[in-house]
Amino acid sequence: MEKIIETARVRLRPLTESDFAGYQRLLTLPAVAVANGSPANATTAQVKRWLAADRRSPFAFTIEDKSTRRFMGTILYYQHTTETGEPSETDYDLGYFLDPVDWGQGIMPEAIVGSLALVQQAKEQEQAVWATCYLSNQRSYHVLEKLGFQLMLDNFVGPTVGGKPAAPQALFRLSLPANAK
């Protein structure tokens, strides 16, 4: 993926190794870690593994402030796994995080809309984008609602995290129509 997408306030570009400092800073902030279900005390080696894995995603975007080029967060699309455990050829799972200084300003919905355009262009058939969020993460819940994601399952408990039961989550789905190339 080499395309750059610009919206009114942000620039989306491929996630690179040079994003490590900003990526690590955000993922180890307690507020971001709690929202993502990751440990705030992650080691540098853990965060490097996360970045390497995220960069292998079919679509991995860095969100930058359009005017200052400040690292604001990421948007990631992972290959969706079907109910049979097989990778889907058309569907993706959405993940994202944003610097808390940018929360509540409509940045993430704006950035996701821009990224969805590129995802939709990649396939000629209908696609679905799936997303989960913790019920306690009302900001993310509202982002998904605002973007037209349909609530598929509310208050389910996902897999355990570090041996502890996971917090209740919501599952959302967004259908992307076929792209006429």
PATOR-685167 format. One record per residue (C-alpha): z, x, y; residue number from 1. Coordinates in Angstrom, 2 decimals. Example, Ala and Ser with C-alpha at 12.3 -4.5 7.8 and 13.67 -1.06 7.14 Angstrom:
<atom pz="7.80" px="12.30" py="-4.50" pos="1"/>
<atom pz="7.14" px="13.67" py="-1.06" pos="2"/>
//
This chain:
<atom pz="0.00" px="0.00" py="0.00" pos="1"/>
<atom pz="-1.08" px="1.63" py="3.22" pos="2"/>
<atom pz="-1.39" px="-1.31" py="5.55" pos="3"/>
<atom pz="0.76" px="-1.64" py="8.62" pos="4"/>
<atom pz="1.60" px="-5.08" py="9.89" pos="5"/>
<atom pz="2.81" px="-5.74" py="13.41" pos="6"/>
<atom pz="4.47" px="-8.93" py="14.56" pos="7"/>
<atom pz="5.76" px="-9.74" py="18.03" pos="8"/>
<atom pz="8.83" px="-7.51" py="17.65" pos="9"/>
<atom pz="8.56" px="-5.47" py="14.48" pos="10"/>
<atom pz="6.26" px="-3.08" py="12.69" pos="11"/>
<atom pz="6.10" px="-3.17" py="8.89" pos="12"/>
<atom pz="4.91" px="-0.04" py="7.16" pos="13"/>
<atom pz="5.28" px="1.45" py="3.68" pos="14"/>
<atom pz="8.79" px="2.56" py="2.72" pos="15"/>
<atom pz="8.79" px="6.37" py="2.49" pos="16"/>
<atom pz="11.17" px="9.18" py="1.52" pos="17"/>
<atom pz="11.55" px="9.95" py="5.23" pos="18"/>
<atom pz="13.36" px="6.60" py="5.57" pos="19"/>
<atom pz="16.28" px="7.87" py="3.49" pos="20"/>
<atom pz="18.76" px="8.38" py="6.35" pos="21"/>
<atom pz="18.29" px="4.88" py="7.76" pos="22"/>
<atom pz="18.14" px="3.34" py="4.28" pos="23"/>
<atom pz="21.37" px="5.04" py="3.25" pos="24"/>
<atom pz="23.13" px="4.20" py="6.51" pos="25"/>
<atom pz="22.40" px="0.50" py="6.13" pos="26"/>
<atom pz="23.08" px="0.19" py="2.41" pos="27"/>
<atom pz="26.49" px="1.81" py="2.79" pos="28"/>
<atom pz="27.58" px="-0.43" py="5.65" pos="29"/>
<atom pz="30.18" px="-2.81" py="4.17" pos="30"/>
<atom pz="28.54" px="-5.92" py="5.65" pos="31"/>
<atom pz="25.13" px="-5.04" py="4.15" pos="32"/>
<atom pz="26.62" px="-3.94" py="0.82" pos="33"/>
<atom pz="28.52" px="-7.22" py="0.44" pos="34"/>
<atom pz="25.43" px="-9.27" py="1.31" pos="35"/>
<atom pz="23.36" px="-7.34" py="-1.28" pos="36"/>
<atom pz="26.01" px="-7.10" py="-3.98" pos="37"/>
<atom pz="25.99" px="-3.32" py="-3.94" pos="38"/>
<atom pz="28.90" px="-0.91" py="-3.54" pos="39"/>
<atom pz="29.52" px="0.27" py="0.03" pos="40"/>
<atom pz="30.81" px="3.57" py="-1.37" pos="41"/>
<atom pz="27.55" px="4.43" py="-3.12" pos="42"/>
<atom pz="26.96" px="8.13" py="-3.56" pos="43"/>
<atom pz="24.01" px="9.93" py="-2.03" pos="44"/>
<atom pz="22.55" px="10.35" py="-5.51" pos="45"/>
<atom pz="22.80" px="6.59" py="-6.17" pos="46"/>
<atom pz="21.11" px="5.73" py="-2.89" pos="47"/>
<atom pz="18.33" px="8.26" py="-3.60" pos="48"/>
<atom pz="17.73" px="6.56" py="-6.97" pos="49"/>
<atom pz="17.65" px="3.15" py="-5.27" pos="50"/>
<atom pz="15.13" px="4.37" py="-2.70" pos="51"/>
<atom pz="12.92" px="5.92" py="-5.39" pos="52"/>
<atom pz="13.01" px="2.67" py="-7.40" pos="53"/>
<atom pz="12.33" px="0.53" py="-4.33" pos="54"/>
<atom pz="9.37" px="2.69" py="-3.37" pos="55"/>
<atom pz="7.82" px="1.88" py="-6.77" pos="56"/>
<atom pz="7.87" px="-1.84" py="-5.94" pos="57"/>
<atom pz="4.41" px="-3.42" py="-5.61" pos="58"/>
<atom pz="5.16" px="-4.00" py="-1.94" pos="59"/>
<atom pz="7.91" px="-2.00" py="-0.21" pos="60"/>
<atom pz="8.13" px="-2.26" py="3.56" pos="61"/>
<atom pz="10.18" px="-0.53" py="6.20" pos="62"/>
<atom pz="11.01" px="-2.76" py="9.13" pos="63"/>
<atom pz="10.87" px="-0.84" py="12.41" pos="64"/>
<atom pz="11.50" px="-1.92" py="15.96" pos="65"/>
<atom pz="7.98" px="-2.16" py="17.36" pos="66"/>
<atom pz="8.77" px="-0.39" py="20.63" pos="67"/>
<atom pz="11.33" px="2.25" py="19.55" pos="68"/>
<atom pz="10.37" px="2.78" py="15.86" pos="69"/>
<atom pz="14.07" px="2.45" py="14.94" pos="70"/>
<atom pz="14.67" px="1.79" py="11.22" pos="71"/>
<atom pz="15.90" px="-1.81" py="11.04" pos="72"/>
<atom pz="15.75" px="-2.54" py="7.31" pos="73"/>
<atom pz="13.45" px="-3.19" py="4.38" pos="74"/>
<atom pz="11.54" px="-5.94" py="2.64" pos="75"/>
<atom pz="10.79" px="-5.44" py="-1.04" pos="76"/>
<atom pz="8.69" px="-7.37" py="-3.53" pos="77"/>
<atom pz="9.48" px="-6.63" py="-7.17" pos="78"/>
<atom pz="7.37" px="-7.78" py="-10.11" pos="79"/>
<atom pz="8.89" px="-11.08" py="-11.26" pos="80"/>
<atom pz="10.00" px="-11.34" py="-14.87" pos="81"/>
<atom pz="9.13" px="-14.59" py="-16.65" pos="82"/>
<atom pz="11.55" px="-16.62" py="-18.75" pos="83"/>
<atom pz="10.18" px="-14.82" py="-21.83" pos="84"/>
<atom pz="11.03" px="-11.43" py="-20.32" pos="85"/>
<atom pz="7.42" px="-10.49" py="-19.62" pos="86"/>
<atom pz="6.33" px="-9.25" py="-16.18" pos="87"/>
<atom pz="4.41" px="-11.87" py="-14.23" pos="88"/>
<atom pz="0.94" px="-10.92" py="-13.09" pos="89"/>
<atom pz="1.15" px="-13.05" py="-9.97" pos="90"/>
<atom pz="4.78" px="-13.66" py="-9.04" pos="91"/>
<atom pz="7.23" px="-11.50" py="-7.14" pos="92"/>
<atom pz="10.95" px="-11.35" py="-6.47" pos="93"/>
<atom pz="11.84" px="-10.84" py="-2.81" pos="94"/>
<atom pz="14.64" px="-8.58" py="-1.62" pos="95"/>
<atom pz="15.54" px="-7.55" py="1.89" pos="96"/>
<atom pz="18.24" px="-6.15" py="4.13" pos="97"/>
<atom pz="18.55" px="-5.74" py="7.87" pos="98"/>
<atom pz="20.77" px="-3.78" py="10.22" pos="99"/>
<atom pz="23.69" px="-6.03" py="11.25" pos="100"/>
<atom pz="22.97" px="-5.31" py="14.94" pos="101"/>
<atom pz="19.75" px="-7.28" py="14.40" pos="102"/>
<atom pz="21.28" px="-10.25" py="12.57" pos="103"/>
<atom pz="20.94" px="-13.69" py="14.10" pos="104"/>
<atom pz="17.87" px="-12.87" py="16.20" pos="105"/>
<atom pz="15.13" px="-14.21" py="13.92" pos="106"/>
<atom pz="13.95" px="-10.70" py="13.02" pos="107"/>
<atom pz="13.99" px="-11.15" py="9.25" pos="108"/>
<atom pz="12.03" px="-14.43" py="9.18" pos="109"/>
<atom pz="9.44" px="-12.86" py="11.48" pos="110"/>
<atom pz="9.18" px="-9.76" py="9.29" pos="111"/>
<atom pz="8.98" px="-11.71" py="6.03" pos="112"/>
<atom pz="6.17" px="-13.90" py="7.38" pos="113"/>
<atom pz="4.23" px="-10.74" py="8.25" pos="114"/>
<atom pz="4.82" px="-9.21" py="4.82" pos="115"/>
<atom pz="3.89" px="-12.41" py="2.98" pos="116"/>
<atom pz="0.43" px="-12.24" py="4.52" pos="117"/>
<atom pz="-0.20" px="-8.91" py="2.79" pos="118"/>
<atom pz="1.25" px="-10.11" py="-0.51" pos="119"/>
<atom pz="-1.00" px="-13.18" py="-0.41" pos="120"/>
<atom pz="-4.08" px="-11.03" py="0.29" pos="121"/>
<atom pz="-3.43" px="-8.97" py="-2.84" pos="122"/>
<atom pz="-4.33" px="-11.73" py="-5.33" pos="123"/>
<atom pz="-6.99" px="-14.39" py="-5.44" pos="124"/>
<atom pz="-4.89" px="-16.86" py="-7.42" pos="125"/>
<atom pz="-1.82" px="-18.88" py="-6.48" pos="126"/>
<atom pz="1.39" px="-16.86" py="-6.47" pos="127"/>
<atom pz="5.07" px="-17.57" py="-6.26" pos="128"/>
<atom pz="7.77" px="-15.57" py="-4.50" pos="129"/>
<atom pz="11.29" px="-15.94" py="-5.88" pos="130"/>
<atom pz="14.48" px="-15.06" py="-4.04" pos="131"/>
<atom pz="18.19" px="-15.27" py="-4.73" pos="132"/>
<atom pz="21.08" px="-14.96" py="-2.36" pos="133"/>
<atom pz="24.82" px="-15.27" py="-2.64" pos="134"/>
<atom pz="26.07" px="-18.64" py="-1.48" pos="135"/>
<atom pz="28.48" px="-16.76" py="0.77" pos="136"/>
<atom pz="25.49" px="-15.17" py="2.55" pos="137"/>
<atom pz="24.62" px="-18.14" py="4.73" pos="138"/>
<atom pz="22.37" px="-16.08" py="7.01" pos="139"/>
<atom pz="20.08" px="-15.19" py="4.12" pos="140"/>
<atom pz="20.27" px="-18.73" py="2.75" pos="141"/>
<atom pz="19.06" px="-20.06" py="6.11" pos="142"/>
<atom pz="16.30" px="-17.42" py="6.37" pos="143"/>
<atom pz="14.86" px="-18.63" py="3.08" pos="144"/>
<atom pz="15.14" px="-22.30" py="4.08" pos="145"/>
<atom pz="13.51" px="-21.57" py="7.45" pos="146"/>
<atom pz="10.56" px="-19.92" py="5.71" pos="147"/>
<atom pz="9.94" px="-22.93" py="3.48" pos="148"/>
<atom pz="11.39" px="-21.59" py="0.25" pos="149"/>
<atom pz="12.40" px="-24.45" py="-2.02" pos="150"/>
<atom pz="15.89" px="-24.44" py="-3.49" pos="151"/>
<atom pz="15.46" px="-24.39" py="-7.26" pos="152"/>
<atom pz="19.02" px="-23.83" py="-8.41" pos="153"/>
<atom pz="22.23" px="-23.84" py="-6.44" pos="154"/>
<atom pz="25.60" px="-22.36" py="-7.37" pos="155"/>
<atom pz="24.55" px="-20.40" py="-10.45" pos="156"/>
<atom pz="26.32" px="-17.25" py="-11.52" pos="157"/>
<atom pz="24.08" px="-14.31" py="-12.24" pos="158"/>
<atom pz="24.76" px="-11.34" py="-14.48" pos="159"/>
<atom pz="28.03" px="-9.46" py="-14.16" pos="160"/>
<atom pz="28.15" px="-6.64" py="-11.65" pos="161"/>
<atom pz="30.10" px="-3.59" py="-12.72" pos="162"/>
<atom pz="31.89" px="-5.62" py="-15.38" pos="163"/>
<atom pz="33.00" px="-8.24" py="-12.84" pos="164"/>
<atom pz="31.61" px="-11.77" py="-12.71" pos="165"/>
<atom pz="28.93" px="-12.13" py="-10.09" pos="166"/>
<atom pz="29.44" px="-14.42" py="-7.11" pos="167"/>
<atom pz="27.69" px="-17.81" py="-7.09" pos="168"/>
<atom pz="24.06" px="-17.62" py="-6.01" pos="169"/>
<atom pz="21.15" px="-19.82" py="-5.00" pos="170"/>
<atom pz="17.63" px="-19.45" py="-6.42" pos="171"/>
<atom pz="14.63" px="-20.16" py="-4.19" pos="172"/>
<atom pz="10.87" px="-20.29" py="-4.75" pos="173"/>
<atom pz="7.93" px="-20.20" py="-2.34" pos="174"/>
<atom pz="4.39" px="-21.01" py="-3.47" pos="175"/>
<atom pz="1.59" px="-18.99" py="-1.90" pos="176"/>
<atom pz="-1.82" px="-20.63" py="-2.13" pos="177"/>
<atom pz="-4.74" px="-18.74" py="-3.61" pos="178"/>
<atom pz="-6.36" px="-16.26" py="-1.25" pos="179"/>
<atom pz="-10.04" px="-16.95" py="-0.67" pos="180"/>
<atom pz="-11.54" px="-13.47" py="-0.38" pos="181"/>
//
